[in-house]
Amino acid sequence: MSSEVNSAYGNLIQEGINSLSIGILLLDAKGYVSFANTSFQEIVNKTDQELIGKHIQHFSFGISLLNELSPININGVPFNLNCTKVMKNSSLLATLVELHNISKLQQLQDELNRKQNLVNLLQAIFDSDRECIVGVDANEKIIMINNAYCNLLDVKREELLGKNVQEAIENTRLHVVLRTGQSEVGEIQRIKGNDTICSRILLKENGQVQGAVGKVMFKDVSELRSLMKRVDLLKSELAFYKEELKRYQGTSYLLDDIIGTSEAMQNLKNLVVRVARNDSTVLIRGESGTGKELFAQALHNASQRAHNPFIKVNCAALPENLLESELFGYQEGAFTGARKGGKIGKFELANKGTIFLDEIGDMPLNMQVKLLRVLQEKEIERLGENRPIKVNIRVVAATNRNLEEMIGEGQFREDLFYRLNVVTLEVPPLRERPEDIPELVKLLMEKLAWQLGCSPKTLTPSALNTLLSYSWPGNVRELENLLERILNMIDDDTITVNQISPYIHKDKVSKAAVEIRPMKEAIESLERNLILNTLDSTAGDCLAAARLLQISKSTLYEKINRYKITKKFN
């Protein structure tokens, strides 16, 4: 496009904006005025020269950029103020300020102008030099095609309009979309010797097919590969920065951060929400590696104590004499080696917040007596001091041990058990919720890849099925260790079952995986689970799932219908 045409086009746009009855003000990223249309100048009674280059705070219009939509009075006239931030890559580029006269007639005019602007915007998108777009009617005739697509085909628009799309565009499937009623996203289409990535969207109105729109998303597959690498890197960076942010906030996990959509996990999350409403003592039980601390943090963050301290104490990590001073603190001179000035204990640090007593089953008996007093009296005494100190804390304890058996063996106090066991949260082991494994693999892989400075890897359906059939005695912690080992030891981007097998203990494979049943039933069950797991691993992307399974997309759709798979997919 020539500079003369560009200039004329720019002048036309400016004239159009100046003709609007609404006031338009454009501010740069720092809040300086870069443009004000005629209506805005008239509203504030300022000339173009008086506005351009001045900071918005220089004027007394009463315009607040913090309110996206608010009423404002200028020179005795009421207006609606609308501020729209223009962002790019999370950075502020500009702010568009609109002033709308509140009169009914003016509001109708504004709505008309908005719709016209939308039409102009859509037309500008359609006429883009980069986006290749074509539209067909219900009879498969081309009714619109933009210049970019014509340039890609090297054919004039006049020669394409009204033509059957199959005759005009090689390897098109728009006619298939019209006939099947199924849109297609991210399909490969060879055009002029190049593999392009295309999407074909069905258009319906009142249930009737009106036509379809096709768009070339990438003119060359190499563009997509480059983009996917950047996306993988950004996803890994995002996972890392989320972890860093949470680390500096003290507690890392909210309920939404805990991975798992199985019924058992959903029930547990719902119970956490209920329990978080009050200050009852909570005992979290579950095998090692199930994520008991995650639920303790999520419980704290869902409670009214969320903005106060969350203090963790591992009762198994400290010897008895140190555990007492850590929990209760001490006065100066309380014992040999005591720090000058004394030390505040964990109970005091957790005041108005939550104290998490991990591995409570390993707490010595004499410490159990002192903990029982804290739970009963809500007060503590520092070592070397007789003055009681009131504390307002919520106690959450966790264990992987059988406390009832320990009570029978005299290793745990029964009265303390009942004080702790007001509300019990049972965290299910991973083997009881295998449906959560695909999502766990995906998100843990992204997190670990960022930490190790490499790209995430994908698992073949058979490799994923091996993980599903494993009993996971170490639970999520063992799964995370396995994935980290894979990232360190295997260079391939796609991990096969043969590569993963050496890291799996054969004697821990679930018996359900080798259950004997009729051949036809077993094959159908395996095939259905394989499709479900593959769709999970591709986030519902049928094209990607079909490629991993090495079947056509149409075959995959047939099997989805046959096995009545209702999972959302695209």
C-alpha positions as semicolon CSV with decimal commas, in nm:
position;residue;x (nm);y (nm);z (nm)
1;M;0,000;0,000;0,000
2;S;0,152;0,339;-0,108
3;S;0,230;0,617;0,139
4;E;-0,033;0,837;-0,032
5;V;-0,300;0,573;0,027
6;N;-0,183;0,525;0,386
7;S;-0,202;0,901;0,446
8;A;-0,548;0,924;0,292
9;Y;-0,663;0,624;0,493
10;G;-0,526;0,781;0,814
11;N;-0,698;1,112;0,738
12;L;-1,023;0,928;0,672
13;I;-1,003;0,753;1,009
14;Q;-0,928;1,081;1,189
15;E;-1,218;1,254;1,015
16;G;-1,446;0,967;1,116
17;I;-1,343;0,991;1,482
18;N;-1,381;1,369;1,477
19;S;-1,734;1,329;1,343
20;L;-1,840;1,119;1,643
21;S;-2,067;1,285;1,897
22;I;-1,886;1,113;2,183
23;G;-1,571;1,265;2,327
24;I;-1,258;1,064;2,248
25;L;-0,927;1,119;2,431
26;L;-0,617;0,903;2,374
27;L;-0,345;0,894;2,640
28;D;-0,003;0,735;2,605
29;A;0,130;0,482;2,857
30;K;0,241;0,763;3,093
31;G;-0,090;0,951;3,084
32;Y;0,000;1,228;2,838
33;V;-0,262;1,337;2,584
34;S;-0,176;1,224;2,231
35;F;-0,514;1,283;2,063
36;A;-0,847;1,451;2,140
37;N;-1,134;1,453;1,892
38;T;-1,348;1,757;1,818
39;S;-1,629;1,646;2,050
40;F;-1,393;1,607;2,345
41;Q;-1,246;1,954;2,284
42;E;-1,597;2,102;2,282
43;I;-1,701;1,917;2,599
44;V;-1,402;2,039;2,806
45;N;-1,382;2,376;2,626
46;K;-1,017;2,326;2,531
47;T;-0,841;2,352;2,196
48;D;-0,627;2,082;2,042
49;Q;-0,314;2,284;2,122
50;E;-0,415;2,318;2,488
51;L;-0,460;1,942;2,526
52;I;-0,191;1,765;2,322
53;G;0,125;1,681;2,517
54;K;-0,023;1,767;2,856
55;H;-0,059;1,513;3,137
56;I;-0,420;1,425;3,224
57;Q;-0,362;1,535;3,585
58;H;-0,282;1,885;3,453
59;F;-0,654;1,937;3,392
60;S;-0,945;1,955;3,636
61;F;-1,186;1,741;3,435
62;G;-1,238;1,499;3,724
63;I;-1,139;1,205;3,502
64;S;-1,019;0,901;3,699
65;L;-0,836;0,633;3,501
66;L;-0,896;0,386;3,783
67;N;-1,268;0,362;3,707
68;E;-1,337;0,184;3,378
69;L;-1,699;0,299;3,373
70;S;-1,837;0,581;3,589
71;P;-2,058;0,894;3,575
72;I;-1,889;1,235;3,559
73;N;-2,008;1,596;3,545
74;I;-1,822;1,841;3,321
75;N;-1,929;2,205;3,303
76;G;-2,269;2,111;3,446
77;V;-2,337;1,841;3,184
78;P;-2,362;1,472;3,291
79;F;-2,153;1,218;3,100
80;N;-2,067;0,850;3,124
81;L;-1,689;0,805;3,143
82;N;-1,544;0,489;2,989
83;C;-1,170;0,415;3,017
84;T;-1,023;0,130;2,811
85;K;-0,662;0,019;2,857
86;V;-0,478;-0,099;2,544
87;M;-0,233;-0,376;2,642
88;K;0,038;-0,569;2,462
89;N;0,231;-0,852;2,627
90;S;0,100;-0,736;2,967
91;S;0,239;-0,385;2,907
92;L;0,020;-0,074;2,890
93;L;0,041;0,092;2,547
94;A;-0,231;0,354;2,576
95;T;-0,561;0,445;2,742
96;L;-0,872;0,531;2,543
97;V;-1,109;0,770;2,727
98;E;-1,469;0,805;2,605
99;L;-1,725;1,063;2,721
100;H;-2,087;0,976;2,642
101;N;-2,370;1,226;2,686
102;I;-2,630;1,057;2,905
103;S;-2,939;1,177;2,717
104;K;-3,147;0,894;2,569
105;L;-3,105;1,012;2,212
106;Q;-2,731;1,039;2,261
107;Q;-2,713;0,688;2,406
108;L;-2,890;0,546;2,101
109;Q;-2,651;0,733;1,874
110;D;-2,354;0,601;2,073
111;E;-2,476;0,244;2,035
112;L;-2,511;0,295;1,661
113;N;-2,160;0,437;1,643
114;R;-2,021;0,145;1,844
115;K;-2,177;-0,105;1,607
116;Q;-2,043;0,084;1,307
117;N;-1,697;0,087;1,464
118;L;-1,726;-0,288;1,518
119;V;-1,820;-0,335;1,153
120;N;-1,519;-0,125;1,053
121;L;-1,296;-0,328;1,283
122;L;-1,422;-0,658;1,141
123;Q;-1,374;-0,524;0,790
124;A;-1,019;-0,420;0,877
125;I;-0,950;-0,770;1,012
126;F;-1,102;-0,926;0,703
127;D;-0,887;-0,706;0,478
128;S;-0,571;-0,790;0,674
129;D;-0,267;-0,867;0,463
130;R;-0,174;-1,156;0,698
131;E;-0,495;-1,338;0,782
132;C;-0,625;-1,559;0,499
133;I;-1,005;-1,580;0,533
134;V;-1,273;-1,728;0,307
135;G;-1,649;-1,759;0,356
136;V;-1,891;-1,994;0,181
137;D;-2,270;-2,018;0,185
138;A;-2,476;-2,329;0,256
139;N;-2,445;-2,426;-0,114
140;E;-2,063;-2,439;-0,090
141;K;-2,025;-2,122;-0,302
142;I;-1,759;-1,866;-0,213
143;I;-1,932;-1,546;-0,104
144;M;-1,632;-1,367;0,048
145;I;-1,256;-1,404;0,031
146;N;-0,997;-1,149;0,135
147;N;-0,688;-1,025;-0,046
148;A;-0,447;-1,228;0,168
149;Y;-0,615;-1,555;0,065
150;C;-0,625;-1,444;-0,301
151;N;-0,252;-1,369;-0,283
152;L;-0,185;-1,712;-0,129
153;L;-0,377;-1,879;-0,413
154;D;-0,236;-1,634;-0,671
155;V;-0,587;-1,583;-0,812
156;K;-0,794;-1,266;-0,850
157;R;-1,096;-1,227;-0,622
158;E;-1,335;-1,186;-0,916
159;E;-1,238;-1,532;-1,041
160;L;-1,321;-1,692;-0,704
161;L;-1,646;-1,527;-0,593
162;G;-1,948;-1,745;-0,668
163;K;-1,733;-2,047;-0,746
164;N;-1,774;-2,385;-0,573
165;V;-1,511;-2,395;-0,299
166;Q;-1,386;-2,740;-0,407
167;E;-1,304;-2,603;-0,752
168;A;-1,139;-2,288;-0,617
169;I;-0,924;-2,407;-0,324
170;E;-0,717;-2,723;-0,335
171;N;-0,760;-2,978;-0,056
172;T;-1,034;-2,771;0,110
173;R;-1,271;-2,935;0,356
174;L;-1,522;-2,653;0,395
175;H;-1,775;-2,862;0,201
176;V;-1,717;-3,148;0,448
177;V;-1,782;-2,913;0,741
178;L;-2,110;-2,803;0,579
179;R;-2,222;-3,162;0,522
180;T;-2,118;-3,309;0,859
181;G;-2,201;-3,007;1,075
182;Q;-1,864;-3,047;1,252
183;S;-1,617;-2,757;1,270
184;E;-1,249;-2,839;1,235
185;V;-0,966;-2,661;1,416
186;G;-0,593;-2,681;1,349
187;E;-0,605;-2,917;1,050
188;I;-0,319;-2,949;0,799
189;Q;-0,410;-2,843;0,443
190;R;-0,160;-2,850;0,157
191;I;-0,184;-2,534;-0,055
192;K;0,056;-2,449;-0,337
193;G;0,305;-2,710;-0,219
194;N;0,311;-2,591;0,144
195;D;0,156;-2,754;0,451
196;T;-0,066;-2,489;0,611
197;I;-0,261;-2,502;0,938
198;C;-0,629;-2,421;0,885
199;S;-0,948;-2,393;1,086
200;R;-1,299;-2,429;0,944
201;I;-1,590;-2,297;1,150
202;L;-1,955;-2,388;1,082
203;L;-2,202;-2,097;1,089
204;K;-2,556;-2,162;1,215
205;E;-2,858;-1,944;1,283
206;N;-3,168;-2,077;1,458
207;G;-3,032;-2,428;1,415
208;Q;-2,996;-2,393;1,037
209;V;-2,659;-2,411;0,859
210;Q;-2,592;-2,076;0,693
211;G;-2,239;-2,136;0,573
212;A;-1,883;-2,175;0,695
213;V;-1,568;-1,968;0,736
214;G;-1,220;-2,097;0,669
215;K;-0,903;-1,937;0,801
216;V;-0,538;-2,017;0,735
217;M;-0,384;-1,984;1,080
218;F;-0,027;-2,062;0,971
219;K;0,091;-2,050;0,610
220;D;0,375;-2,286;0,693
221;V;0,391;-2,564;0,955
222;S;0,734;-2,437;1,062
223;E;0,562;-2,123;1,195
224;L;0,349;-2,342;1,423
225;R;0,649;-2,542;1,545
226;S;0,831;-2,220;1,635
227;L;0,521;-2,088;1,812
228;M;0,471;-2,411;2,009
229;K;0,831;-2,396;2,132
230;R;0,772;-2,042;2,254
231;V;0,443;-2,147;2,417
232;D;0,613;-2,438;2,596
233;L;0,881;-2,203;2,725
234;L;0,623;-1,947;2,842
235;K;0,417;-2,216;3,017
236;S;0,727;-2,339;3,198
237;E;0,819;-1,984;3,298
238;L;0,463;-1,924;3,420
239;A;0,476;-2,237;3,637
240;F;0,808;-2,124;3,784
241;Y;0,696;-1,769;3,864
242;K;0,372;-1,895;4,020
243;E;0,582;-2,111;4,251
244;E;0,815;-1,820;4,331
245;L;0,525;-1,586;4,407
246;K;0,364;-1,840;4,637
247;R;0,695;-1,902;4,813
248;Y;0,730;-1,536;4,903
249;Q;0,369;-1,525;5,023
250;G;0,447;-1,782;5,293
251;T;0,186;-2,041;5,201
252;S;0,188;-2,172;4,848
253;Y;-0,131;-2,359;4,785
254;L;-0,494;-2,270;4,735
255;L;-0,759;-2,533;4,677
256;D;-0,757;-2,455;4,303
257;D;-0,384;-2,533;4,294
258;I;-0,434;-2,889;4,416
259;I;-0,453;-3,114;4,111
260;G;-0,737;-3,362;4,097
261;T;-1,089;-3,376;3,957
262;S;-1,172;-3,730;4,069
263;E;-1,478;-3,778;4,288
264;A;-1,263;-3,851;4,593
265;M;-1,062;-3,530;4,551
266;Q;-1,368;-3,318;4,478
267;N;-1,538;-3,449;4,794
268;L;-1,226;-3,371;4,996
269;K;-1,201;-3,018;4,852
270;N;-1,567;-2,955;4,931
271;L;-1,508;-3,070;5,289
272;V;-1,208;-2,834;5,320
273;V;-1,430;-2,542;5,215
274;R;-1,684;-2,634;5,486
275;V;-1,422;-2,684;5,757
276;A;-1,244;-2,357;5,669
277;R;-1,546;-2,158;5,791
278;N;-1,469;-2,227;6,158
279;D;-1,167;-2,275;6,386
280;S;-1,212;-2,644;6,474
281;T;-0,896;-2,851;6,515
282;V;-0,829;-3,066;6,208
283;L;-0,643;-3,395;6,170
284;I;-0,524;-3,470;5,816
285;R;-0,455;-3,838;5,753
286;G;-0,305;-4,007;5,452
287;E;-0,012;-4,207;5,323
288;S;0,330;-4,053;5,274
289;G;0,349;-3,842;4,958
290;T;-0,025;-3,780;4,917
291;G;0,000;-3,404;4,977
292;K;-0,124;-3,357;5,332
293;E;0,064;-3,028;5,374
294;L;-0,095;-2,894;5,054
295;F;-0,438;-2,942;5,208
296;A;-0,323;-2,782;5,534
297;Q;-0,212;-2,472;5,342
298;A;-0,528;-2,470;5,131
299;L;-0,740;-2,494;5,447
300;H;-0,556;-2,197;5,598
301;N;-0,587;-1,989;5,279
302;A;-0,960;-2,063;5,256
303;S;-1,021;-1,952;5,615
304;Q;-1,061;-1,612;5,777
305;R;-0,704;-1,653;5,904
306;A;-0,562;-1,648;5,551
307;H;-0,387;-1,311;5,593
308;N;-0,222;-1,418;5,918
309;P;0,075;-1,654;5,975
310;F;0,087;-2,019;5,870
311;I;0,360;-2,186;6,076
312;K;0,476;-2,540;6,002
313;V;0,649;-2,765;6,255
314;N;0,777;-3,111;6,162
315;C;0,745;-3,308;6,485
316;A;0,970;-3,588;6,354
317;A;1,256;-3,362;6,242
318;L;1,366;-3,231;6,583
319;P;1,491;-3,409;6,897
320;E;1,266;-3,385;7,201
321;N;1,456;-3,107;7,384
322;L;1,473;-2,886;7,074
323;L;1,110;-2,952;6,981
324;E;0,990;-2,806;7,312
325;S;1,193;-2,487;7,276
326;E;1,085;-2,454;6,910
327;L;0,717;-2,484;6,998
328;F;0,705;-2,282;7,321
329;G;1,008;-2,054;7,297
330;Y;1,231;-1,965;7,591
331;Q;1,349;-1,683;7,812
332;E;1,710;-1,565;7,824
333;G;1,912;-1,799;8,045
334;A;1,649;-2,075;8,042
335;F;1,918;-2,332;7,960
336;T;2,283;-2,354;7,862
337;G;2,331;-2,209;7,516
338;A;2,002;-2,016;7,522
339;R;2,014;-1,713;7,294
340;K;2,051;-1,372;7,455
341;G;1,712;-1,208;7,478
342;G;1,533;-1,542;7,449
343;K;1,328;-1,666;7,154
344;I;0,963;-1,664;7,050
345;G;0,818;-2,011;6,994
346;K;0,615;-2,135;6,699
347;F;0,287;-2,114;6,890
348;E;0,338;-1,742;6,948
349;L;0,450;-1,688;6,589
350;A;0,126;-1,850;6,473
351;N;-0,091;-1,620;6,686
352;K;-0,411;-1,525;6,497
353;G;-0,310;-1,774;6,230
354;T;-0,262;-2,149;6,186
355;I;0,002;-2,385;6,323
356;F;0,057;-2,703;6,122
357;L;0,196;-2,994;6,325
358;D;0,324;-3,238;6,065
359;E;0,411;-3,599;6,161
360;I;0,214;-3,560;6,485
361;G;0,239;-3,936;6,541
362;D;0,614;-3,894;6,606
363;M;0,569;-3,641;6,887
364;P;0,718;-3,768;7,219
365;L;0,467;-3,853;7,494
366;N;0,575;-3,578;7,736
367;M;0,533;-3,321;7,456
368;Q;0,188;-3,463;7,386
369;V;0,088;-3,367;7,741
370;K;0,200;-3,007;7,685
371;L;0,025;-2,988;7,348
372;L;-0,295;-3,114;7,512
373;R;-0,277;-2,823;7,759
374;V;-0,238;-2,574;7,473
375;L;-0,547;-2,717;7,303
376;Q;-0,747;-2,704;7,627
377;E;-0,633;-2,372;7,774
378;K;-0,532;-2,180;7,458
379;E;-0,218;-2,061;7,636
380;I;0,152;-2,147;7,650
381;E;0,448;-2,087;7,880
382;R;0,797;-2,018;7,751
383;L;1,080;-2,228;7,893
384;G;1,224;-2,053;8,198
385;E;0,910;-1,846;8,256
386;N;0,599;-1,913;8,465
387;R;0,381;-1,644;8,308
388;P;0,114;-1,793;8,077
389;I;0,071;-1,631;7,735
390;K;-0,267;-1,648;7,564
391;V;-0,256;-1,757;7,199
392;N;-0,527;-1,742;6,934
393;I;-0,436;-2,024;6,699
394;R;-0,593;-2,291;6,486
395;V;-0,420;-2,629;6,513
396;V;-0,397;-2,852;6,207
397;A;-0,211;-3,180;6,252
398;A;-0,113;-3,447;6,001
399;T;0,011;-3,804;6,015
400;N;0,059;-4,112;5,801
401;R;0,056;-4,342;6,105
402;N;-0,228;-4,544;6,260
403;L;-0,289;-4,342;6,576
404;E;-0,553;-4,586;6,704
405;E;-0,295;-4,868;6,705
406;M;-0,041;-4,638;6,872
407;I;-0,295;-4,561;7,147
408;G;-0,333;-4,936;7,210
409;E;0,047;-4,970;7,228
410;G;0,080;-4,675;7,468
411;Q;0,266;-4,459;7,215
412;F;-0,001;-4,191;7,170
413;R;-0,233;-4,031;7,423
414;E;-0,601;-4,109;7,373
415;D;-0,716;-3,775;7,517
416;L;-0,490;-3,586;7,274
417;F;-0,621;-3,798;6,986
418;Y;-0,979;-3,692;7,060
419;R;-0,872;-3,328;7,092
420;L;-0,702;-3,342;6,751
421;N;-0,958;-3,559;6,576
422;V;-1,244;-3,306;6,583
423;V;-1,252;-3,301;6,203
424;T;-1,068;-3,560;5,994
425;L;-0,954;-3,507;5,636
426;E;-0,856;-3,831;5,462
427;V;-0,629;-3,766;5,161
428;P;-0,677;-4,056;4,915
429;P;-0,370;-4,238;4,783
430;L;-0,290;-4,196;4,414
431;R;-0,380;-4,557;4,332
432;E;-0,742;-4,484;4,433
433;R;-0,773;-4,190;4,191
434;P;-0,591;-4,293;3,870
435;E;-0,814;-4,060;3,666
436;D;-0,612;-3,770;3,813
437;I;-0,279;-3,905;3,681
438;P;-0,291;-3,755;3,325
439;E;-0,341;-3,402;3,461
440;L;-0,078;-3,458;3,731
441;V;0,172;-3,576;3,469
442;K;0,105;-3,274;3,247
443;L;0,138;-3,007;3,517
444;L;0,425;-3,170;3,706
445;M;0,612;-3,215;3,377
446;E;0,578;-2,842;3,301
447;K;0,695;-2,743;3,650
448;L;0,994;-2,978;3,648
449;A;1,093;-2,884;3,292
450;W;1,124;-2,521;3,397
451;Q;1,324;-2,609;3,708
452;L;1,564;-2,824;3,502
453;G;1,585;-2,579;3,211
454;C;1,449;-2,813;2,943
455;S;1,133;-2,858;2,736
456;P;0,842;-3,065;2,872
457;K;0,803;-3,415;2,729
458;T;0,491;-3,603;2,630
459;L;0,404;-3,966;2,700
460;T;0,264;-4,208;2,444
461;P;-0,078;-4,352;2,532
462;S;0,079;-4,687;2,622
463;A;0,333;-4,519;2,851
464;L;0,056;-4,323;3,019
465;N;-0,147;-4,643;3,057
466;T;0,151;-4,800;3,237
467;L;0,144;-4,515;3,488
468;L;-0,231;-4,563;3,529
469;S;-0,189;-4,931;3,613
470;Y;0,094;-4,875;3,865
471;S;0,001;-4,878;4,235
472;W;0,220;-4,578;4,338
473;P;0,324;-4,674;4,692
474;G;0,500;-4,336;4,717
475;N;0,196;-4,152;4,577
476;V;0,233;-3,810;4,409
477;R;0,586;-3,765;4,547
478;E;0,693;-4,086;4,373
479;L;0,528;-3,974;4,048
480;E;0,711;-3,641;4,064
481;N;1,043;-3,818;4,127
482;L;0,979;-4,049;3,830
483;L;0,908;-3,756;3,596
484;E;1,219;-3,573;3,714
485;R;1,424;-3,888;3,646
486;I;1,276;-3,910;3,296
487;L;1,364;-3,547;3,220
488;N;1,721;-3,608;3,337
489;M;1,780;-3,945;3,170
490;I;1,584;-3,943;2,841
491;D;1,650;-3,702;2,552
492;D;1,350;-3,790;2,332
493;D;1,056;-3,546;2,327
494;T;0,805;-3,836;2,339
495;I;0,844;-4,104;2,608
496;T;0,747;-4,462;2,518
497;V;0,642;-4,748;2,744
498;N;0,978;-4,919;2,687
499;Q;1,163;-4,612;2,814
500;I;0,947;-4,577;3,123
501;S;0,931;-4,946;3,221
502;P;1,280;-4,964;3,383
503;Y;1,169;-4,704;3,638
504;I;0,848;-4,889;3,736
505;H;0,850;-5,172;3,991
506;K;0,679;-5,462;3,813
507;D;0,549;-5,610;4,139
508;K;0,360;-5,287;4,209
509;V;0,148;-5,294;3,893
510;S;-0,220;-5,292;3,987
511;K;-0,398;-5,625;3,964
512;A;-0,682;-5,445;3,790
513;A;-0,450;-5,404;3,494
514;V;-0,432;-5,782;3,442
515;E;-0,782;-5,876;3,553
516;I;-0,915;-6,173;3,353
517;R;-1,242;-6,111;3,166
518;P;-1,398;-6,187;2,825
519;M;-1,163;-6,087;2,543
520;K;-1,410;-5,854;2,364
521;E;-1,501;-5,676;2,689
522;A;-1,136;-5,638;2,790
523;I;-1,035;-5,497;2,451
524;E;-1,324;-5,248;2,446
525;S;-1,248;-5,137;2,802
526;L;-0,880;-5,093;2,720
527;E;-0,961;-4,900;2,401
528;R;-1,208;-4,672;2,579
529;N;-0,963;-4,597;2,862
530;L;-0,684;-4,539;2,611
531;I;-0,896;-4,283;2,423
532;L;-0,998;-4,109;2,747
533;N;-0,639;-4,092;2,871
534;T;-0,514;-3,964;2,537
535;L;-0,782;-3,693;2,525
536;D;-0,680;-3,596;2,879
537;S;-0,315;-3,571;2,776
538;T;-0,404;-3,350;2,477
539;A;-0,647;-3,131;2,675
540;G;-0,937;-3,251;2,459
541;D;-0,765;-3,183;2,124
542;C;-0,906;-3,459;1,898
543;L;-0,660;-3,397;1,615
544;A;-0,359;-3,433;1,847
545;A;-0,517;-3,739;2,012
546;A;-0,579;-3,904;1,673
547;R;-0,215;-3,849;1,577
548;L;-0,088;-4,001;1,902
549;L;-0,318;-4,300;1,855
550;Q;-0,215;-4,318;1,486
551;I;-0,575;-4,326;1,361
552;S;-0,775;-4,081;1,151
553;K;-0,980;-3,810;1,317
554;S;-1,301;-3,956;1,172
555;T;-1,217;-4,297;1,320
556;L;-1,158;-4,131;1,657
557;Y;-1,500;-3,960;1,637
558;E;-1,663;-4,297;1,558
559;K;-1,504;-4,456;1,865
560;I;-1,600;-4,158;2,084
561;N;-1,963;-4,207;1,979
562;R;-1,946;-4,588;2,014
563;Y;-1,810;-4,574;2,369
564;K;-2,040;-4,282;2,463
565;I;-1,750;-4,065;2,573
566;T;-1,904;-3,740;2,694
567;K;-1,582;-3,558;2,788
568;K;-1,550;-3,208;2,641
569;F;-1,320;-3,204;2,340
570;N;-1,246;-2,992;2,036
